[in-house]
Amino acid sequence: MLNISRLSKFVSVANFVLYLEIALTKEKYRYMYRQSSYIF
């Protein structure tokens, strides 16, 4: 039988990593947009 606590820990870590990647991508696009708005 699969270890439930290990599985739930893995799922929470995966969710955290996904959230971090989304936040970083948003910040990167916001920064790029700000830089381009300075240029134009």
Secondary structure per residue as TSV (DSSP state, phi and psi in degrees):
chain	resnum	aa	ss	phi	psi
A	1	M	-	360.0	145.5
A	2	L	-	-74.4	147.3
A	3	N	-	-81.2	114.4
A	4	I	H	-69.1	-41.7
A	5	S	H	-64.7	-39.4
A	6	R	H	-65.1	-41.3
A	7	L	H	-63.8	-44.6
A	8	S	H	-66.3	-36.0
A	9	K	H	-63.7	-43.2
A	10	F	H	-61.6	-42.0
A	11	V	H	-64.7	-41.4
A	12	S	H	-66.7	-39.0
A	13	V	H	-64.6	-42.1
A	14	A	H	-63.4	-42.2
A	15	N	H	-62.4	-41.2
A	16	F	H	-63.8	-43.5
A	17	V	H	-64.0	-42.5
A	18	L	H	-62.1	-44.1
A	19	Y	H	-61.3	-41.9
A	20	L	H	-63.5	-43.5
A	21	E	H	-63.4	-41.3
A	22	I	H	-64.0	-43.3
A	23	A	H	-64.0	-43.3
A	24	L	H	-65.2	-39.7
A	25	T	H	-64.8	-41.4
A	26	K	H	-60.9	-45.8
A	27	E	H	-63.2	-40.0
A	28	K	H	-64.2	-44.3
A	29	Y	H	-67.3	-37.5
A	30	R	H	-63.4	-42.6
A	31	Y	H	-64.4	-44.2
A	32	M	H	-63.4	-39.7
A	33	Y	H	-64.7	-40.6
A	34	R	H	-64.1	-43.5
A	35	Q	H	-62.0	-43.3
A	36	S	H	-68.9	-32.0
A	37	S	H	-71.3	-27.1
A	38	Y	H	-67.9	-37.8
A	39	I	H	-66.7	-45.1
A	40	F	-	-88.5	360.0
